[in-house]
Amino acid sequence: MEYKVIELFAGAGGLALGMEMAGLKKSALVEIDKDCVATLKHNRPNWNVIHEDISKVDFSNIKADIVTGGFPCQPFSFAGKKLGFEDTRGTMFFEFARCVKEVKPKILLAENVEGLLRHEKGRTLKTIISVLEEMGYRVTYKVLNSVNFGVAQKRKRLIIVGTLEDYNFEFPIESKQITTLREALSNVPTSQGINYSENRKKILKLVPPGGCWIDLPIEIQKEFMGNSFYSGGGKRGMARRISWDEPCLTLTTSPSQKQTERCHPEETRPFTIREYARIQSFPDTWEFKGSISSQYKQIGNAVAVLVGKALGEELIKCLNGDSTPIAEMQSQRTLISFVQSP
């Protein structure tokens, strides 16, 4: 059976492409950034890409089995409020919830940074779950690391899934087999990229593969780190050169930020556009539009494609009824409880 998806905040298409690989079809993708829209339309002219402010989109006439999206995590005002659906108005989560309310999908899936777990001491996530439950969804969540799904990158994301009563979603099984940077970048096509300043290049030439600022001579450490040298903490992302035989650290929206260096294992330069894309498990055929800085940003913000594929496969299983139904699980728990009682 063919299942359809509405994706909000679609970005450059990492999640959408992964779910397409799994076998899901797109009803619509909503994105406000013009370069992301250009990327989506260039690679998939047949997709219904809506270039619009999400608050202006009417979803009531769009049918879908699944609603997905990585809404930006804006702070709510908690003072003296119950924070139901209406109280989240003005946030991007409200627009996600509004789409769910208008479409009434069988399943919803939202992704966000791991930090959402701790945002406002957990109150933000609690509010999100409460709103979705009020709309009739059974909600579960889990932090997934891309490195456990064939991606050559340590990248954690919080995945929130809500299902209607008749459906049971199981998170994809994690693999212990690690994909290294060497494997991911094998025969990678040449492409554009940016360079370090001459001063930064002199410093990074002194860092071995797998190393960072702590491998520099002590006087250079002090000069490079400034006041951060005395502040304590790990800071192992600074002046970091990735090893061929490890996964990459989480890619950011800019490959040359001092706080989050991701230097090539052999050459003293940031990763190129196509290398960035490979590390996010985009195929070489997926082209990015816009300026170089925009392309880096699109890739850095994306959901790793293979993670999207793994999630898509589980969504299909859920809709097909391949997972244990909730009612059956509850009866099994009751039976187990009864058998174990003295």
C-alpha angles and dihedrals in degrees: 000000000000117000125195132215136203111204122197125198086016097177115181094338107262095137093036093051093047092051091048088055088053090054104261122137127221123240092177144336121209121204133155101195110095095212092051089049090050090051093050095046093046094052098037111025089171095060118101098239113182111203100200148108102275092228088066096052120103109211098178093098097044115092122207140152093215135034117199136174147139102233117195110254106241120178119257123216105246100179111123095336134119090212101217123158096296094047091062091060113133094036127099089240088062089057090049090050091046090055090051090049093051098041099037094206122191090236136021126197125189128180129200143154118294088244090074086080089066100031110129088355091299096307094114093057091043090054092048091052092046093053093049092047090051087059091056102265128135104223131208131165141190139175110242124195114213091217088071092060103056096278118132092225139083099230123152123201132174112235118199118193128186124187135184116248098270095055134074121197123202120195115240118269113257120234123224091208110104124211111217128214089249091059094044095050098042108137092350112178118251114255146156123296142157129255136225122249114264091253093051090046092054090054097044092050086069093056117092123220108284091019136109141185093313088068092061123096109274096249091051089047091057093046094046097044098040112184090351088072089071099038099081126221130103105283088170091152091072116099087355120170113193120227122233090232099055135060116262121259116250111301115234131206090264123040097207105050110135093227094052110032117177103183122183113258096241109011120060098238141089119269115277125241094265092045089051089050093049090051088054088048095245112152117247089246092065106096124199123216132210132043121334091256090050091050092052089049093049092051094042092052095046129106108246106261096230090053088054089050093051091049091046092054091053092048089055091049089051094051091045090054092242091135122074108276116247093239091053091048090052092049090048091052090049091050092047090049090050094048092048094049114105 
